[in-house]
Amino acid sequence: MTVSAQIILDLGLKRITVLTDHPTELVGMAGYGIEIAGHIPLF
């Protein structure tokens, strides 16, 4: 498990919106039961 996924799960989050310019890099989060509700581009 990635450190980021572990932190998100430890916080009790199951659905998140992320700030990123590369949303395709977050596909792996679904494997940990974390749903990406959306993304907000940085630029």
Buried (B, 14 or more C-beta within 10 A) or exposed (E): EEEBBEEBBEEEEEEBEBEBEEEEEBEEBEEBEBEBEEBEEEE
